[in-house]
Amino acid sequence: MSQSSPLFVGMEVHTETIAVAYVAQEPGAEVTDFGPIGTRQGAIDPLLRKRQSQAPHLILIYEAGPWGSWLSRDLQNKGSDGWGVAPSLMPKKAGERGKPDRRDAVQLARLARSGALPLVSVPTVDDEAMRALTRAREEVSSDLQDAPCRLKACVLRQAIRSAGRAHGGPAHRRWLADGVCPTPAPQSVLPEDGRTVTEHTERLGRLGQALREQVKTWRGPPVVDARQALRGVPGTGALTRVADMGARTRCEPPSARMPCLG
């Protein structure tokens, strides 16, 4: 193997172990199974030292995801060349079943050498934090839409009618808490459903406040402001779109960026 040619290292990452396989760039070179290594701090250092004696340029390939994100940042700090690939875009053979770690690591190394792997951008720590906040807010917003529907359905099943007009408001929920149902079970369900609506509303407010605080130190406010310049785009919606899209370079040419921005 030439010392100038890169060595492709496939890594199947899990919580406690990383299955490793590597292959040289030369045609006909066989993929070698290195075996599993740990995921603790510094566990990858012996692998880097040992393989760099064979080829100074190592290209480490891993699937982007909850485990691949921390590995990407660790490799960047060590000055290594890491490629994150999307699991959903991995080529698969018809009828292929199961996911043995060793086979996946070998496949990553082989496909990286052939150039058949589409790379994805791994978010930075700040981008990941902003994305987590926006997704948490979206989940709470969805739950807040479902909770009043469950509360109203429970009321309708008991044939309880309110004299007020503002259904779903604080006064209406207080009226439901004081209502009397024909059986004890709905009498317990109604206050719980009412508290669920209140809790989701308060949590939505806390997450919105956290987003407004986090965006002050984030790198994306110029893009968020430009997105808000479009008609009918609120601040939270613009922030969510920009955080989900991640790196601007993932959408090339610029015309492909428009669907990502909605």
TAHU-V475157 format. One record per backbone hydrogen bond with DSSP energy under -1.0 kcal/mol. CO is the residue of the C=O (numbers start at 1). NH is the residue of the N-H. E is the energy in kcal/mol with one decimal. If there is no record, write none. Layout:
<<CO/NH/E> <CO/NH/E>>
This chain:
<<7/59/-2.6> <8/23/-2.2> <9/61/-3.4> <10/21/-2.1> <12/19/-2.3> <17/14/-2.1> <18/37/-2.0> <19/12/-2.6> <20/34/-1.7> <20/35/-1.5> <21/10/-3.0> <22/32/-3.2> <23/8/-2.5> <26/29/-1.8> <32/22/-2.4> <35/20/-1.3> <37/18/-2.4> <40/43/-2.3> <44/48/-2.1> <45/49/-2.5> <46/50/-2.4> <47/51/-2.4> <48/52/-2.0> <51/54/-1.4> <51/55/-2.2> <57/7/-2.1> <59/9/-3.1> <60/83/-3.4> <61/11/-2.5> <62/85/-2.2> <65/69/-2.0> <67/71/-1.4> <68/72/-2.3> <69/73/-1.9> <70/74/-2.1> <71/75/-2.4> <72/76/-2.1> <73/77/-2.0> <74/78/-1.3> <75/80/-2.6> <76/79/-1.1> <81/60/-2.6> <83/62/-2.2> <84/120/-2.8> <85/64/-3.0> <86/89/-1.2> <87/90/-1.2> <93/96/-1.8> <100/104/-2.1> <101/105/-2.3> <102/106/-2.1> <103/107/-2.4> <104/108/-2.4> <105/109/-2.0> <106/110/-2.3> <107/111/-2.8> <108/112/-2.1> <109/113/-1.7> <110/114/-1.5> <111/116/-2.0> <124/128/-2.7> <125/129/-2.1> <126/130/-2.2> <127/131/-2.5> <128/132/-2.2> <129/133/-1.9> <130/134/-2.4> <131/135/-2.4> <132/136/-2.2> <133/137/-2.2> <134/138/-2.0> <135/139/-2.2> <136/140/-2.2> <137/141/-2.5> <138/142/-2.2> <139/143/-2.3> <140/144/-2.4> <141/145/-1.2> <142/146/-1.4> <143/147/-2.5> <146/150/-2.1> <147/151/-2.2> <148/152/-2.8> <149/153/-2.4> <150/154/-2.1> <151/155/-1.9> <152/156/-2.5> <153/157/-2.0> <155/160/-1.8> <156/159/-1.2> <165/167/-1.8> <166/169/-1.1> <169/173/-2.1> <170/174/-2.2> <171/175/-2.0> <172/176/-2.0> <173/177/-2.1> <174/178/-1.4> <184/188/-1.1> <185/188/-1.1> <185/189/-1.7> <186/190/-2.6> <188/192/-1.1> <189/193/-2.8> <190/194/-2.3> <191/195/-2.6> <192/196/-2.0> <193/197/-1.7> <194/198/-1.9> <195/199/-2.9> <196/200/-2.4> <197/201/-2.1> <198/202/-2.4> <199/203/-2.6> <200/204/-2.4> <201/205/-1.7> <202/206/-2.1> <203/207/-2.5> <204/208/-2.1> <205/209/-2.1> <206/210/-2.3> <207/211/-2.2> <208/212/-2.0> <209/213/-1.8> <210/214/-2.5> <211/215/-2.3> <214/217/-1.2> <220/224/-2.2> <221/225/-2.9> <222/226/-2.0> <223/227/-2.2> <224/228/-2.0> <227/230/-1.3> <230/233/-1.4> <234/238/-2.3> <235/239/-2.3> <236/240/-2.4> <237/241/-2.1> <238/242/-2.2> <239/243/-2.3> <240/244/-2.1> <241/245/-1.9> <242/246/-1.5> <247/250/-1.2> <248/251/-1.4> <253/256/-1.9> <254/257/-1.7> <257/261/-1.7>>
